Amino acid sequence: MDAYHIAYAEINKLDYFITVDKQLLNASKRANLNLKVINPIEFIMEVI
């Protein structure tokens, strides 16, 4: 299901994908994605 959500976010050209899934966060760092996969705390710190 995670792959579907990431693919949907990529296709729709979203800037961020917010998750608390550590495995997904680590896997996304190795992938060549246009969107930024980030945890909620980092997102808040980046946006503010």
HELIX and SHEET records of a PDB file:
HELIX    1   1 ASP A    2  ILE A   11  1                                  10    
HELIX    2   2 LYS A   22  ARG A   30  1                                   9    
HELIX    3   3 PRO A   40  VAL A   47  1                                   8    
SHEET    1   A 2 TYR A  16  ILE A  18  0                                        
SHEET    2   A 2 LYS A  36  ILE A  38  1                                        
END                                                                             
